[in-house]
Amino acid sequence: MDTTPFFVELTDWSPVNPDLTLGRVFVERTLLQRIKPEHLHHALQSHAIGNWGLVPMAIAKLNGEASEHGGPILSLFNVQDVTRFVVVTKGNPPRTEVTGW
């Protein structure tokens, strides 16, 4: 039986001048095996400063409202048009999860 956790806490990185507090950051274990750390760090930095990547306009609007009034904030990124992943920050205290497909 595999007892490996699905998510791994990212402890060796923090955003520079964030507009959004990410809190503890957890990344899907299999995603860590598929993308380079610099791609992940770039996406997290973008998310933290309000660049939500490839989300549709309707989600960007909801993100803007959530930034001001609270609620989940979602970003969508891809790496070389092959690996897509979502960054979601939610909760109080905040927690950020990164999952891919």
N, C-alpha and C positions, 0 to 999 in steps of 0.2 A: 504494500500500500504506500503510495506516494504522499508524504506529509509535507512536501515543499509548499511554502505559502504562495498563493497566487500573485500577491503584490510584494514588492520589495521597497522598503523606505529609502529614499534618496537623501543621504545625509552629507554628501561631499560637495554640495552646490547651493548657492543662494542667489536670488536676483539682485541686479544693480538698480538702484533708484526705482523701486516698484511703485506703481499706483495701486496695486492690489496686493494684499497680504495673502500669500499662498498657504501659510501654515505648514503643517507637515505634508511632505510630498511622497506619494506612493506610486510606483510604476509597475505595470504588469511585467512579470518576470520574462515572459516570452518576447515582449517588445524590446526589452533590453538586449536580447540576443540578436534582434533584427535590425536595429539602427545604431548609428555611431553616437557616442555620448554628446558630441558637439551639436548634432541635430536635435537631440532631446533638450539640451541646455538652451539652444536658440529658441525653440518653441516655448519653453517655460519662461524665458525672458520676455518674449513677445507677448505671451499671455499676461504676464505680470504688469506690463506697461499699457495694456489695452489694445494690442494688435491681436485680434482673435482669428487670424488666419483666414481660412476658406469658408467660414460660416456664412449662411445666407443672410440677407439684409434683415429679415424678420428676427433672426436669432441675435444679430448684432444690436438691434434695437432693444431686445429683452436684456441683453448683457449690459447695455448702457443704463437701463432702469435699475437692474440689480446692483450695479456699481454704486448707485446713489441711495437706494432704499433697502438693499439686502436681497439675497436670493442667489441661486446658483449661477455661475458664469462659465460658459462653454466656449472652447476654441477647437478648431479643426485644422490639422496640418497633414502634409504628406511629405514623403522622402522619395525623391526621384520617381514620382508618380506610381510607386509600387506599394509602399507601406503607408497606410493612413492611420492617424491616431487622433484621439480626442483628449483634451485636457479639461477637467472640470474642477472648479473650486466651489465649495459649498460649506455651510455649517458655521456654527459659532461655538467654539473656536474653529477657524477655517481649516479645511483639509483639502488637498488637491490630489486627484487621481488621474493617471495617464493610462489609457487603454488603447490597444490597436486592433486592426483587423486586416 
